[in-house]
Amino acid sequence: MSVRILLVDDHKIMRDGIKAIITESTEYEVVAEASDGVEALEYLDSNKVDIVVVDINMPNLDGVECTKAIKNKDYDTKVLAMSMYVDEQHIVNMLKAGANGYISKDAGRLVLLEALDTIRKGEAYHGAEITKVIMSEFSKSKEEKIRANPIGFLTSRELDVLKLIVEEKSNYEIADELHISIRTVDAHRRNLLQKTGVKNAVGLTKFAIKHGI
């Protein structure tokens, strides 16, 4: 029985190209196509597939959120991300969402088929270009990672405190609103200053505005 595949990409010409490559092999069958994550999840509500090949940048529901939803629904469904984006943040976001593989759309037919063969066996697959980015990420120090993506290193409680600092709340007011001690508020402030690299509350406010908090 052939491996059932759902293609998810908002460009039909791209879906046609991927489908043509996949169907070269008798082991795979493209059973459905979707133009965004919403359509994909609607199909998966009543149909079972083995692998979802998904783009990242799509309208309505992007590849990251779509992958999270797929994995929450059925962890046995494999997800292969195909994207023009091969930067660290997109790759990390997709892998954290649960993607079993990630390849560049420029990778070519052999890489695509190799990726499908690998993840159908339950193994992770990343093209050479993707592996290079991942290894670069692992080699960075914590300080470098924080500087590159400070928001990603803030806890939900630190974000709560930061939002109240922006509202010019005092430590006492923050403690009262979040039902925590003054000492805990002080600790969160220190962590925020360290992680964001600013010196005071004014700096934290500027940081929050810059990052849309």
N, C-alpha and C positions, 0 to 999 in steps of 0.2 A: 504494500500500500504506500502511495506516495506521500511525502511530507506536505501538509497543507500550509499555505502561506497567505498572509494578509499584507498587502502593500499599502502604506500610508504616506502620501506625499501630496502637497497641494498643486503640483505641476504634473499635468497628465502626460506631457512628453517625457518627463523623467520616469513616471510609472511605466510607460510603454517600453522605455529602454531597459529598465530593470527587469520587467516581466520577460522581455525577449531573451535576456541572458539566463534568467532562472529556468525558463522552460526549455532551454537547450538540454537540460538534464531530465531524464525520465523519472528521477527520484523526487522531483519537486513539482508541485502544482499550485499555481496562484489561483486561489478559490474566490478571492474578493479584493476590491480596491476601495480606498477611502481617501478623501481630499483633506481631511483634518482629523484631529483626535476625537472629536465628538462623534463623527461618522464611524470611526473605528470602534469606539466603545459601544455604540448602538448595535453594530454588527456582532460584536463579541457577546452581547447580552443573550443572544439566541443561537450563536454558532461557535463551534470549537475549532481553533486552528493550532498548529504546532509552533509556528514562528510568525512573529509580526516584524516586518521590516519597516522602520519608521524614520521619517525625517524629523529634524528638531524644530526648525523655524516654520511654524504653520499657523494659520489664523484659528480663532475660536479656542482651540486647545492645543498647546504645543507638544512636542515630542517628550519632554521631561514629565509633564503632568500626565500625559497619556500613558507613559511607561509606568509611573507610580500606580495609576488606576488599574492597569492590566495586572501588575504584580499583586496588588491588594485583592483582586478578583480571583486570580488563578496563577499561583506562583510557578506552575509547571509550563505555562506558556512562555516560550523563549522570545526575547526581544533583541533585534539587531538594529542598532542605530546607524543610519547612513547620512552624512552631512557634509556640506561644504566647509563647516566650521571645524577646525582642528586645533582650536586654542584650548588652553588648560581649563578654563571655567566651564565651557560647554561639555567637555569630556568628563570632568569630575561630576558635574550635575547629572549627566546621564547615567554614569556608573552608580552614583549614589541612589538614583531612582530605581535601579535594579536591572539595567540593560546588561544582557549577556555578552554583547559584542559591540564594537564601535569601529566603523571604517569610514574613510573619506570617500566622497562621491567620485573623486579623481583616481581612486585606487585601481579600477579596471575589473574586467570580468573574472579573471582568475582569483583575485583576492575576494570578490563577492562570493564565489562558489566555495572557496576554501573556508570563508567565515561561516557560511551556512552549514557546511559539513562538520565544522568544529562545534558549533553551539548546539546542533541537533544531538550531539553525543553528550551534552551536558557540560561541556568545557567552555571557558571564556575565550573570546577571540578579540584581539586588537591588532590592527595593521601596524607595520613597522613605524610609520609616522606617528601613530597614536601612542605606541609603546614608548617612543622617545619622549613625548610630552609627559606621559605618566611618570617615567623615571626621573625626569627633570623635577616634577612636583615632589616626589619622594626625597630628592636630594636637597631640597630647600630647608633652611632652618625654620623654626617656628616663627621667629621674628620676621623673616622674609615673607612667609605666608600671610602673617597678620597685616603687613604693610600692603601686600597685593590685594587682599580681600578682608579688610577689617570687620565689615558687617558679619561675615561668615563666622567670625570668632567671638561674637558677642552672644551671651546666653539670652534666653527669653527674659529672664529677670533683669539682666543688665539693660536690655532694651526698654523694659518697663521704667527703670530708674532714669534712663537717658531721656525718655519722653517727658517725664515729670521735671527733670532739670531744665529742659527746654521751656517748660511752662513756668519757670522761675520758682518752683516749689523749694522750700527749705528742707533740710534733712529731716526735721521733725514732721513736716507735712508729708514727705515721701514715706517715712516710716509708718505714719498713721494710715495713709491711703493703701499701702501695700501690706499692712499688718506684719511688719518686720521691725527689728530693733534698730536703734540709731547706729549701733556698732556695725550692723549688717549693711546699712545704707552707706556708711563710710567705706566699708570694704568694697562695695560695688563701685563707688566713685573712684577709688584708687585703681581698680581693675580697668575701668573705662578710660581713665587717663593713660594708663600704661598701654592698653591695646590700641587706642586711637592715636597716641603720640602727641597729644595736646597737653597744655599746662594748667588749664583752669576751666571753670564752668562756661566761660565765654567761648573757649576753644571747642568744648563739647557741643555747644549750641551750633556753632559754625559747621562742625562735622556732621551733625544731625541734618542740618538744612542741605548740605552738599549731597548727602546720600539719601535724601528724600524720606527721612524718618519723621 
